[in-house]
C-alpha cells in the first residue's frame, strides 16, 4: 500500500487535470479481488496487473497499452 495516496487516488487526480487526463495508467498491485480490478477499470485504468506477475504478461500489457 502507498502511504499517502493509493492508486485509485492517483488515477482520480490524473483524470481531473487536462494535461494528464490521457496518460495511460496501469495498476500494478497486490490487490487481486475482482472488486478491486472492477473499481480500477471503471475509474479509467488502462490495465490492471496483480502481483506476483510474469514478465511476459507485463510486456504484453505494455505493447497493448502503449501501441
N, C-alpha and C positions, 0 to 999 in steps of 0.2 A: 504494500500500500504506500502511496505517496503521502508525505507528511502534511502538506498544507492544502493541496487541491488534488482531487483524484482525476482520472482520465475523463470522466463524464463532465467534470467542471471545466477542464481544459478544452474539450470539444465544444462545449456550450459557449465559452468565451471566444474561441476562434471563429465560430459560425456567426457571432454577433458583429464582428468587425469586418468591414468591407474588404480591407486589404488582405485578410487572412481567411475569408469565408470559403475560398476554393482550394485551400491547401489540403491535399489528401491526408487522411488520418487513419492509421491502422492501430487498433488496440493490440498490445502485447501484454497479456495479463495472466494471472493465476486464477482469476475468476472464471470458472468453467460452467457455471449454471446456465441453463437455457435462458432464463430470465435476464441474466447479465448480458448475454450476447444480443438478445432481442432489444434491450434498452439501448445498447451502443449503436446498433444498426438503425433503430428508429430515430435516434438523435442525429444520424447522418454520418456515422463512421463508414469508411470505405471498405474496411475488413476488420475481422476480429480473430486474433490468433491466441490460443491458450497455451500456457507453459505446462509441462515441457513440450517443446515443439521440435520438429525435424527440420533440418536446414533446407531440404527440398521444398517443404511446404512454404517456408518463408520466401524463398526465391520465387516460387510460382506466384505468390501473393504480390510481390514487388512487380513482377512482369505484368500482371493484370492491372494493378492499380496505377502504375506509372507509365503505361504504354502510350 
